[in-house]
Amino acid sequence: MYNVTITSRAERELRRLDRPIKNRIVTAILTLSSDPRPAGCLKVKSEEGVWRIRVGDWRIGYQIDNANHEVIVIRIGHRSEFYD
């Protein structure tokens, strides 16, 4: 099991979302604790060490620290803004 932490930036982005979208994203974040590399996850090519998963039109960017068994959610954004 991995510990999941959310940065203040990601938490702020999560608070701005509508409740149905927020619930889907929170569920996806919680599943990262058991499997930090679920099916469909990809490395973000423009940033070193950042992975992303899709939740509909939304993206969750995170880093994996295998040494400490920790997943750090660093960014949540719409697909049109996520890769900027």
N, C-alpha and C positions, 0 to 999 in steps of 0.2 A: 504494500500500500504506500502511496505517495501522499505527502501533505500538500494541499493546494492553498496557495496564498494569492491574493489579488492586490495588485498595486493600487495606489490611490487614483491614478489616471484611469485604470480599467474600472474601478468602482464608480467613479464619477460618470463614465460613459454608460455603465450599466444602469445607474439611477435614472438617466434621461430616457430610457426606453419605455415603450408601452408594456403593460403587464403581461399580455400573452407572449410577446417576444422575450421579455425578461425571464419568464418562467422556463421557456425552452432553452435559453442560454445558460441559466443557472443549472439546469439538469445536465446539460452537456459539460459544464465545468466540473460538476461533481463526479461525473463518470471518468474524468481524467485521473482521479485518485487511484482507481483500480487499473486503468490502462492509459498511460500517457501518450501512447502512439496508436490510437484507434484506427480502424479502417477508414481510409479517406483523408487522413492527415497528411500534410505536405510541409516540407521545409520552405520557408520564405526565401527566395533567391536573393533578394535585395538586402537582407539582413542576416548576419552570421548568428547561428544558434537559435533562431526563432522558428517555431513551428506554428501551423495554423490548422484549425478545423472549421468546417462550414456548418452553419445552422441556418438553413434557408438562404436568404440574401445577406446574412450577417457572417462575420468572421471573428474568430477568437484567436488572438496571437498569444503565444506562451513560450516559455523557456523551460527546459528540463534539466534539473540538477540531479544526475544519477548518484553522485557520491553521497548526497544528503537525502535522497529519496524525496525530492520536492519538485512541484510544478508551480511555476510563477506565471500567473496570467498578467500580461503586460498591456494588452490592448484589446478593445472590443469595438468593432466598427462595421458600417455598411460596406458592402463589397466595392462600391464606387469610391469610397474614401480610404479604405484600409491600406492600399498599397502605395499611397502618396508619401 
